Amino acid sequence: MCENCAREDDDLVNVRRVYIVPESWDTPGSSTTLSEHELWCFSCRSQYPHEEVEDG
Ligand SMILES: [Zn+2]
C-alpha cells in the first residue's frame, strides 16, 4: 500500500520525500530531503517531489 495516499498498488518504490520552498522576492528557493523512507505509488511519484532510494 502506498504510504502517501494509502492506495493499494503493485508499483511501489522506496522514496525520500522532498519539500520544495519556492523562490520569492526576499528568499532564494530551497529544498529539504527527509531521511525517512516511504513507499510511494506511481501516481504520487508523478505528482510530488521526491528522491528514489537505492536498494540497500
Ligand atoms: Zn500514492
N, CA, C, O and the ligand as a Tripos MOL2 file, in Angstrom:
@<TRIPOS>MOLECULE
protein
  225   223    57     0     0
PROTEIN
NO_CHARGES

@<TRIPOS>ATOM
      1 N           0.8420   -1.1970    0.0000 N.3       1 MET1
      2 CA          0.0000    0.0000    0.0000 C.3       1 MET1
      3 C           0.8830    1.2550    0.0000 C.2       1 MET1
      4 O           1.8940    1.3110    0.7000 O.2       1 MET1
      5 N           0.5030    2.2230   -0.7650 N.am      2 CYS2
      6 CA          1.2600    3.4700   -0.8220 C.3       2 CYS2
      7 C           1.1740    4.1980    0.5230 C.2       2 CYS2
      8 O           0.0920    4.3440    1.0910 O.2       2 CYS2
      9 N           2.3300    4.6520    1.0260 N.am      3 GLU3
     10 CA          2.3380    5.3110    2.3350 C.3       3 GLU3
     11 C           1.9850    6.7910    2.2460 C.2       3 GLU3
     12 O           1.8640    7.4660    3.2680 O.2       3 GLU3
     13 N           1.8200    7.2910    1.0330 N.am      4 ASN4
     14 CA          1.4520    8.6980    0.8940 C.3       4 ASN4
     15 C          -0.0520    8.8660    0.7270 C.2       4 ASN4
     16 O          -0.6640    9.6810    1.4180 O.2       4 ASN4
     17 N          -0.6590    8.0960   -0.1930 N.am      5 CYS5
     18 CA         -2.0950    8.2590   -0.4530 C.3       5 CYS5
     19 C          -2.9040    7.0690    0.0490 C.2       5 CYS5
     20 O          -4.1330    7.0920   -0.0150 O.2       5 CYS5
     21 N          -2.2220    6.0040    0.5590 N.am      6 ALA6
     22 CA         -2.8860    4.8330    1.1360 C.3       6 ALA6
     23 C          -3.6580    4.0170    0.1120 C.2       6 ALA6
     24 O          -4.5830    3.2850    0.4630 O.2       6 ALA6
     25 N          -3.2740    4.1450   -1.1700 N.am      7 ARG7
     26 CA         -3.9090    3.3550   -2.2110 C.3       7 ARG7
     27 C          -3.1370    2.0520   -2.3970 C.2       7 ARG7
     28 O          -1.9080    2.0370   -2.3360 O.2       7 ARG7
     29 N          -3.8680    0.9540   -2.6260 N.am      8 GLU8
     30 CA         -3.2000   -0.3070   -2.9010 C.3       8 GLU8
     31 C          -2.6770   -0.2990   -4.3220 C.2       8 GLU8
     32 O          -3.3970    0.0560   -5.2560 O.2       8 GLU8
     33 N          -1.4080   -0.6950   -4.4880 N.am      9 ASP9
     34 CA         -0.7820   -0.6170   -5.7970 C.3       9 ASP9
     35 C           0.3630   -1.6140   -5.8580 C.2       9 ASP9
     36 O           1.0310   -1.8500   -4.8510 O.2       9 ASP9
     37 N           0.6020   -2.2100   -7.0400 N.am     10 ASP10
     38 CA          1.7220   -3.1340   -7.2120 C.3      10 ASP10
     39 C           3.0200   -2.3990   -7.4970 C.2      10 ASP10
     40 O           4.1090   -2.9160   -7.2480 O.2      10 ASP10
     41 N           2.8920   -1.1880   -8.0230 N.am     11 ASP11
     42 CA          4.0640   -0.4400   -8.4640 C.3      11 ASP11
     43 C           4.4800    0.5540   -7.3800 C.2      11 ASP11
     44 O           4.2030    1.7490   -7.4780 O.2      11 ASP11
     45 N           5.1540    0.0370   -6.3360 N.am     12 LEU12
     46 CA          5.5810    0.8910   -5.2310 C.3      12 LEU12
     47 C           7.0970    0.9910   -5.2110 C.2      12 LEU12
     48 O           7.7960    0.0070   -5.4560 O.2      12 LEU12
     49 N           7.5970    2.1720   -4.9200 N.am     13 VAL13
     50 CA          9.0320    2.4150   -4.9070 C.3      13 VAL13
     51 C           9.3970    3.1410   -3.6220 C.2      13 VAL13
     52 O           8.6680    4.0230   -3.1680 O.2      13 VAL13
     53 N          10.5390    2.7630   -3.0350 N.am     14 ASN14
     54 CA         11.0590    3.4530   -1.8550 C.3      14 ASN14
     55 C          11.5640    4.8380   -2.2400 C.2      14 ASN14
     56 O          12.4040    4.9720   -3.1300 O.2      14 ASN14
     57 N          11.0620    5.8480   -1.5830 N.am     15 VAL15
     58 CA         11.4910    7.2180   -1.8880 C.3      15 VAL15
     59 C          11.7370    7.9930   -0.6030 C.2      15 VAL15
     60 O          11.3030    7.5980    0.4790 O.2      15 VAL15
     61 N          12.4340    9.0910   -0.7490 N.am     16 ARG16
     62 CA         12.5080   10.0870    0.3150 C.3      16 ARG16
     63 C          11.7240   11.2990   -0.1560 C.2      16 ARG16
     64 O          11.9310   11.7880   -1.2660 O.2      16 ARG16
     65 N          10.8430   11.7710    0.6720 N.am     17 ARG17
     66 CA         10.0570   12.9520    0.3060 C.3      17 ARG17
     67 C          10.9570   14.1970    0.2820 C.2      17 ARG17
     68 O          11.8420   14.3530    1.1230 O.2      17 ARG17
     69 N          10.7130   15.0700   -0.6920 N.am     18 VAL18
     70 CA         11.4630   16.3190   -0.7910 C.3      18 VAL18
     71 C          10.4900   17.4840   -0.6330 C.2      18 VAL18
     72 O           9.4960   17.5750   -1.3540 O.2      18 VAL18
     73 N          10.7800   18.3650    0.3050 N.am     19 TYR19
     74 CA          9.9840   19.5750    0.4600 C.3      19 TYR19
     75 C          10.6680   20.7120   -0.2860 C.2      19 TYR19
     76 O          11.8270   21.0400   -0.0290 O.2      19 TYR19
     77 N           9.9260   21.3020   -1.2110 N.am     20 ILE20
     78 CA         10.4680   22.4090   -2.0020 C.3      20 ILE20
     79 C           9.9310   23.7250   -1.4540 C.2      20 ILE20
     80 O           8.7260   23.8890   -1.2650 O.2      20 ILE20
     81 N          10.8550   24.6690   -1.1990 N.am     21 VAL21
     82 CA         10.4500   26.0220   -0.8220 C.3      21 VAL21
     83 C          10.6580   26.8940   -2.0510 C.2      21 VAL21
     84 O          11.7940   27.1030   -2.4740 O.2      21 VAL21
     85 N           9.5730   27.4080   -2.6290 N.am     22 PRO22
     86 CA          9.7300   28.1910   -3.8540 C.3      22 PRO22
     87 C          10.4710   29.4970   -3.6010 C.2      22 PRO22
     88 O          10.4260   30.0710   -2.5130 O.2      22 PRO22
     89 N          11.1420   29.9360   -4.6360 N.am     23 GLU23
     90 CA         11.8340   31.2120   -4.5680 C.3      23 GLU23
     91 C          10.8100   32.3340   -4.4460 C.2      23 GLU23
     92 O           9.7510   32.2790   -5.0710 O.2      23 GLU23
     93 N          11.1210   33.3550   -3.6410 N.am     24 SER24
     94 CA         10.2420   34.5270   -3.5980 C.3      24 SER24
     95 C          11.0950   35.7820   -3.6010 C.2      24 SER24
     96 O          12.3210   35.6930   -3.6750 O.2      24 SER24
     97 N          10.4690   36.9540   -3.5230 N.am     25 TRP25
     98 CA         11.2120   38.1990   -3.7430 C.3      25 TRP25
     99 C          12.3240   38.4010   -2.7280 C.2      25 TRP25
    100 O          13.3280   39.0410   -3.0410 O.2      25 TRP25
    101 N          12.1670   37.8640   -1.5020 N.am     26 ASP26
    102 CA         13.2030   38.1210   -0.4890 C.3      26 ASP26
    103 C          13.9830   36.8810   -0.0720 C.2      26 ASP26
    104 O          14.9370   36.9960    0.6970 O.2      26 ASP26
    105 N          13.6060   35.6940   -0.5590 N.am     27 THR27
    106 CA         14.3360   34.4860   -0.1710 C.3      27 THR27
    107 C          14.6050   33.6160   -1.4010 C.2      27 THR27
    108 O          13.7430   33.4790   -2.2690 O.2      27 THR27
    109 N          15.7910   33.0360   -1.4710 N.am     28 PRO28
    110 CA         16.0550   32.0970   -2.5640 C.3      28 PRO28
    111 C          15.2850   30.7930   -2.3350 C.2      28 PRO28
    112 O          14.9420   30.4640   -1.1990 O.2      28 PRO28
    113 N          15.0190   30.0660   -3.3980 N.am     29 GLY29
    114 CA         14.3570   28.7720   -3.2530 C.3      29 GLY29
    115 C          15.2820   27.7710   -2.5950 C.2      29 GLY29
    116 O          16.5050   27.8980   -2.6590 O.2      29 GLY29
    117 N          14.6870   26.7780   -1.9640 N.am     30 SER30
    118 CA         15.4990   25.7280   -1.3570 C.3      30 SER30
    119 C          14.6670   24.4560   -1.3080 C.2      30 SER30
    120 O          13.4620   24.4830   -1.5560 O.2      30 SER30
    121 N          15.3120   23.3460   -0.9880 N.am     31 SER31
    122 CA         14.5650   22.1030   -0.8350 C.3      31 SER31
    123 C          15.1740   21.2930    0.3020 C.2      31 SER31
    124 O          16.3720   21.3680    0.5740 O.2      31 SER31
    125 N          14.3180   20.5190    0.9550 N.am     32 THR32
    126 CA         14.7440   19.6800    2.0700 C.3      32 THR32
    127 C          14.3470   18.2490    1.7690 C.2      32 THR32
    128 O          13.1870   17.9680    1.4660 O.2      32 THR32
    129 N          15.3150   17.3420    1.8520 N.am     33 THR33
    130 CA         15.0250   15.9210    1.6380 C.3      33 THR33
    131 C          14.9460   15.2250    2.9850 C.2      33 THR33
    132 O          15.8810   15.3000    3.7820 O.2      33 THR33
    133 N          13.8280   14.5440    3.2420 N.am     34 LEU34
    134 CA         13.6920   13.8170    4.5040 C.3      34 LEU34
    135 C          14.5400   12.5480    4.4740 C.2      34 LEU34
    136 O          14.7090   11.9430    3.4150 O.2      34 LEU34
    137 N          15.0720   12.1390    5.6240 N.am     35 SER35
    138 CA         15.8870   10.9250    5.6850 C.3      35 SER35
    139 C          15.0130    9.6760    5.7460 C.2      35 SER35
    140 O          15.4720    8.5760    5.4380 O.2      35 SER35
    141 N          13.7680    9.8470    6.1410 N.am     36 GLU36
    142 CA         12.8380    8.7280    6.2880 C.3      36 GLU36
    143 C          12.4130    8.1820    4.9180 C.2      36 GLU36
    144 O          12.1440    8.9540    3.9970 O.2      36 GLU36
    145 N          12.3540    6.8560    4.7870 N.am     37 HIS37
    146 CA         11.9180    6.2320    3.5400 C.3      37 HIS37
    147 C          10.4170    5.9930    3.5680 C.2      37 HIS37
    148 O           9.8580    5.6420    4.6070 O.2      37 HIS37
    149 N           9.7610    6.1850    2.4200 N.am     38 GLU38
    150 CA          8.3450    5.8600    2.2810 C.3      38 GLU38
    151 C           8.1340    5.1060    0.9800 C.2      38 GLU38
    152 O           8.8760    5.2960    0.0160 O.2      38 GLU38
    153 N           7.1240    4.2510    0.9550 N.am     39 LEU39
    154 CA          6.7570    3.5440   -0.2730 C.3      39 LEU39
    155 C           5.6810    4.3490   -0.9880 C.2      39 LEU39
    156 O           4.6210    4.6220   -0.4250 O.2      39 LEU39
    157 N           5.9590    4.7250   -2.2260 N.am     40 TRP40
    158 CA          5.0090    5.5510   -2.9820 C.3      40 TRP40
    159 C           4.5850    4.8530   -4.2570 C.2      40 TRP40
    160 O           5.3680    4.1400   -4.8840 O.2      40 TRP40
    161 N           3.3220    5.0700   -4.6330 N.am     41 CYS41
    162 CA          2.8080    4.5490   -5.8980 C.3      41 CYS41
    163 C           3.2270    5.4670   -7.0570 C.2      41 CYS41
    164 O           3.7730    6.5500   -6.8440 O.2      41 CYS41
    165 N           2.9600    5.0090   -8.2790 N.am     42 PHE42
    166 CA          3.3400    5.7790   -9.4610 C.3      42 PHE42
    167 C           2.6740    7.1500   -9.4680 C.2      42 PHE42
    168 O           3.3050    8.1480   -9.8160 O.2      42 PHE42
    169 N           1.4190    7.2000   -9.0890 N.am     43 SER43
    170 CA          0.6710    8.4530   -9.1070 C.3      43 SER43
    171 C           1.3090    9.4960   -8.1880 C.2      43 SER43
    172 O           1.4700   10.6520   -8.5780 O.2      43 SER43
    173 N           1.6680    9.0900   -6.9780 N.am     44 CYS44
    174 CA          2.3130   10.0270   -6.0570 C.3      44 CYS44
    175 C           3.6770   10.4370   -6.5770 C.2      44 CYS44
    176 O           4.0750   11.5940   -6.4460 O.2      44 CYS44
    177 N           4.4040    9.4760   -7.1760 N.am     45 ARG45
    178 CA          5.7420    9.7980   -7.6820 C.3      45 ARG45
    179 C           5.6690   10.7850   -8.8380 C.2      45 ARG45
    180 O           6.6100   11.5460   -9.0640 O.2      45 ARG45
    181 N           4.5590   10.7800   -9.5700 N.am     46 SER46
    182 CA          4.4460   11.7110  -10.6890 C.3      46 SER46
    183 C           3.9520   13.0800  -10.2220 C.2      46 SER46
    184 O           4.0850   14.0670  -10.9460 O.2      46 SER46
    185 N           3.3820   13.1430   -9.0140 N.am     47 GLN47
    186 CA          2.7880   14.4140   -8.5660 C.3      47 GLN47
    187 C           3.6270   15.1670   -7.5460 C.2      47 GLN47
    188 O           3.5650   16.3950   -7.4800 O.2      47 GLN47
    189 N           4.4140   14.4460   -6.7460 N.am     48 TYR48
    190 CA          5.1000   15.0960   -5.6370 C.3      48 TYR48
    191 C           6.6140   14.9670   -5.7850 C.2      48 TYR48
    192 O           7.1050   13.9530   -6.2820 O.2      48 TYR48
    193 N           7.3570   15.9930   -5.3550 N.am     49 PRO49
    194 CA          8.8170   15.9110   -5.4340 C.3      49 PRO49
    195 C           9.3620   14.8680   -4.4800 C.2      49 PRO49
    196 O           8.8890   14.7380   -3.3510 O.2      49 PRO49
    197 N          10.3640   14.1230   -4.9390 N.am     50 HIS50
    198 CA         10.9260   13.0470   -4.1260 C.3      50 HIS50
    199 C          12.2640   12.6320   -4.7150 C.2      50 HIS50
    200 O          12.6160   13.0350   -5.8240 O.2      50 HIS50
    201 N          13.0130   11.8150   -3.9600 N.am     51 GLU51
    202 CA         14.2120   11.1620   -4.4700 C.3      51 GLU51
    203 C          14.0190    9.6700   -4.3270 C.2      51 GLU51
    204 O          13.5900    9.1950   -3.2750 O.2      51 GLU51
    205 N          14.3350    8.9130   -5.3870 N.am     52 GLU52
    206 CA         14.2300    7.4650   -5.2520 C.3      52 GLU52
    207 C          15.3920    6.9420   -4.4440 C.2      52 GLU52
    208 O          16.5130    7.4390   -4.5570 O.2      52 GLU52
    209 N          15.1240    5.9250   -3.6170 N.am     53 VAL53
    210 CA         16.1320    5.3440   -2.7410 C.3      53 VAL53
    211 C          16.7190    4.1060   -3.3990 C.2      53 VAL53
    212 O          15.9840    3.2350   -3.8630 O.2      53 VAL53
    213 N          18.0400    4.0300   -3.4380 N.am     54 GLU54
    214 CA         18.6910    2.8360   -3.9750 C.3      54 GLU54
    215 C          18.4590    1.6630   -3.0300 C.2      54 GLU54
    216 O          18.3280    1.8510   -1.8210 O.2      54 GLU54
    217 N          18.4080    0.4720   -3.5770 N.am     55 ASP55
    218 CA         18.2780   -0.7140   -2.7230 C.3      55 ASP55
    219 C          19.4550   -0.8320   -1.7660 C.2      55 ASP55
    220 O          20.5950   -0.5270   -2.1190 O.2      55 ASP55
    221 N          19.1640   -1.2770   -0.5550 N.am     56 GLY56
    222 CA         20.2410   -1.4910    0.3820 C.3      56 GLY56
    223 C          20.0820   -0.7070    1.6500 C.2      56 GLY56
    224 O          20.9280   -0.7930    2.5400 O.2      56 GLY56
    225 ZN          0.2570    7.0430   -3.6470 Zn       57 ZN57
@<TRIPOS>BOND
     1     1     2 1
     2     2     3 1
     3     3     4 2
     4     3     5 am
     5     5     6 1
     6     6     7 1
     7     7     8 2
     8     7     9 am
     9     9    10 1
    10    10    11 1
    11    11    12 2
    12    11    13 am
    13    13    14 1
    14    14    15 1
    15    15    16 2
    16    15    17 am
    17    17    18 1
    18    18    19 1
    19    19    20 2
    20    19    21 am
    21    21    22 1
    22    22    23 1
    23    23    24 2
    24    23    25 am
    25    25    26 1
    26    26    27 1
    27    27    28 2
    28    27    29 am
    29    29    30 1
    30    30    31 1
    31    31    32 2
    32    31    33 am
    33    33    34 1
    34    34    35 1
    35    35    36 2
    36    35    37 am
    37    37    38 1
    38    38    39 1
    39    39    40 2
    40    39    41 am
    41    41    42 1
    42    42    43 1
    43    43    44 2
    44    43    45 am
    45    45    46 1
    46    46    47 1
    47    47    48 2
    48    47    49 am
    49    49    50 1
    50    50    51 1
    51    51    52 2
    52    51    53 am
    53    53    54 1
    54    54    55 1
    55    55    56 2
    56    55    57 am
    57    57    58 1
    58    58    59 1
    59    59    60 2
    60    59    61 am
    61    61    62 1
    62    62    63 1
    63    63    64 2
    64    63    65 am
    65    65    66 1
    66    66    67 1
    67    67    68 2
    68    67    69 am
    69    69    70 1
    70    70    71 1
    71    71    72 2
    72    71    73 am
    73    73    74 1
    74    74    75 1
    75    75    76 2
    76    75    77 am
    77    77    78 1
    78    78    79 1
    79    79    80 2
    80    79    81 am
    81    81    82 1
    82    82    83 1
    83    83    84 2
    84    83    85 am
    85    85    86 1
    86    86    87 1
    87    87    88 2
    88    87    89 am
    89    89    90 1
    90    90    91 1
    91    91    92 2
    92    91    93 am
    93    93    94 1
    94    94    95 1
    95    95    96 2
    96    95    97 am
    97    97    98 1
    98    98    99 1
    99    99   100 2
   100    99   101 am
   101   101   102 1
   102   102   103 1
   103   103   104 2
   104   103   105 am
   105   105   106 1
   106   106   107 1
   107   107   108 2
   108   107   109 am
   109   109   110 1
   110   110   111 1
   111   111   112 2
   112   111   113 am
   113   113   114 1
   114   114   115 1
   115   115   116 2
   116   115   117 am
   117   117   118 1
   118   118   119 1
   119   119   120 2
   120   119   121 am
   121   121   122 1
   122   122   123 1
   123   123   124 2
   124   123   125 am
   125   125   126 1
   126   126   127 1
   127   127   128 2
   128   127   129 am
   129   129   130 1
   130   130   131 1
   131   131   132 2
   132   131   133 am
   133   133   134 1
   134   134   135 1
   135   135   136 2
   136   135   137 am
   137   137   138 1
   138   138   139 1
   139   139   140 2
   140   139   141 am
   141   141   142 1
   142   142   143 1
   143   143   144 2
   144   143   145 am
   145   145   146 1
   146   146   147 1
   147   147   148 2
   148   147   149 am
   149   149   150 1
   150   150   151 1
   151   151   152 2
   152   151   153 am
   153   153   154 1
   154   154   155 1
   155   155   156 2
   156   155   157 am
   157   157   158 1
   158   158   159 1
   159   159   160 2
   160   159   161 am
   161   161   162 1
   162   162   163 1
   163   163   164 2
   164   163   165 am
   165   165   166 1
   166   166   167 1
   167   167   168 2
   168   167   169 am
   169   169   170 1
   170   170   171 1
   171   171   172 2
   172   171   173 am
   173   173   174 1
   174   174   175 1
   175   175   176 2
   176   175   177 am
   177   177   178 1
   178   178   179 1
   179   179   180 2
   180   179   181 am
   181   181   182 1
   182   182   183 1
   183   183   184 2
   184   183   185 am
   185   185   186 1
   186   186   187 1
   187   187   188 2
   188   187   189 am
   189   189   190 1
   190   190   191 1
   191   191   192 2
   192   191   193 am
   193   193   194 1
   194   194   195 1
   195   195   196 2
   196   195   197 am
   197   197   198 1
   198   198   199 1
   199   199   200 2
   200   199   201 am
   201   201   202 1
   202   202   203 1
   203   203   204 2
   204   203   205 am
   205   205   206 1
   206   206   207 1
   207   207   208 2
   208   207   209 am
   209   209   210 1
   210   210   211 1
   211   211   212 2
   212   211   213 am
   213   213   214 1
   214   214   215 1
   215   215   216 2
   216   215   217 am
   217   217   218 1
   218   218   219 1
   219   219   220 2
   220   219   221 am
   221   221   222 1
   222   222   223 1
   223   223   224 2
@<TRIPOS>SUBSTRUCTURE
     1 MET1         2 RESIDUE 1 A MET
     2 CYS2         6 RESIDUE 1 A CYS
     3 GLU3        10 RESIDUE 1 A GLU
     4 ASN4        14 RESIDUE 1 A ASN
     5 CYS5        18 RESIDUE 1 A CYS
     6 ALA6        22 RESIDUE 1 A ALA
     7 ARG7        26 RESIDUE 1 A ARG
     8 GLU8        30 RESIDUE 1 A GLU
     9 ASP9        34 RESIDUE 1 A ASP
    10 ASP10       38 RESIDUE 1 A ASP
    11 ASP11       42 RESIDUE 1 A ASP
    12 LEU12       46 RESIDUE 1 A LEU
    13 VAL13       50 RESIDUE 1 A VAL
    14 ASN14       54 RESIDUE 1 A ASN
    15 VAL15       58 RESIDUE 1 A VAL
    16 ARG16       62 RESIDUE 1 A ARG
    17 ARG17       66 RESIDUE 1 A ARG
    18 VAL18       70 RESIDUE 1 A VAL
    19 TYR19       74 RESIDUE 1 A TYR
    20 ILE20       78 RESIDUE 1 A ILE
    21 VAL21       82 RESIDUE 1 A VAL
    22 PRO22       86 RESIDUE 1 A PRO
    23 GLU23       90 RESIDUE 1 A GLU
    24 SER24       94 RESIDUE 1 A SER
    25 TRP25       98 RESIDUE 1 A TRP
    26 ASP26      102 RESIDUE 1 A ASP
    27 THR27      106 RESIDUE 1 A THR
    28 PRO28      110 RESIDUE 1 A PRO
    29 GLY29      114 RESIDUE 1 A GLY
    30 SER30      118 RESIDUE 1 A SER
    31 SER31      122 RESIDUE 1 A SER
    32 THR32      126 RESIDUE 1 A THR
    33 THR33      130 RESIDUE 1 A THR
    34 LEU34      134 RESIDUE 1 A LEU
    35 SER35      138 RESIDUE 1 A SER
    36 GLU36      142 RESIDUE 1 A GLU
    37 HIS37      146 RESIDUE 1 A HIS
    38 GLU38      150 RESIDUE 1 A GLU
    39 LEU39      154 RESIDUE 1 A LEU
    40 TRP40      158 RESIDUE 1 A TRP
    41 CYS41      162 RESIDUE 1 A CYS
    42 PHE42      166 RESIDUE 1 A PHE
    43 SER43      170 RESIDUE 1 A SER
    44 CYS44      174 RESIDUE 1 A CYS
    45 ARG45      178 RESIDUE 1 A ARG
    46 SER46      182 RESIDUE 1 A SER
    47 GLN47      186 RESIDUE 1 A GLN
    48 TYR48      190 RESIDUE 1 A TYR
    49 PRO49      194 RESIDUE 1 A PRO
    50 HIS50      198 RESIDUE 1 A HIS
    51 GLU51      202 RESIDUE 1 A GLU
    52 GLU52      206 RESIDUE 1 A GLU
    53 VAL53      210 RESIDUE 1 A VAL
    54 GLU54      214 RESIDUE 1 A GLU
    55 ASP55      218 RESIDUE 1 A ASP
    56 GLY56      222 RESIDUE 1 A GLY
    57 ZN57       225 GROUP 0 **** ****
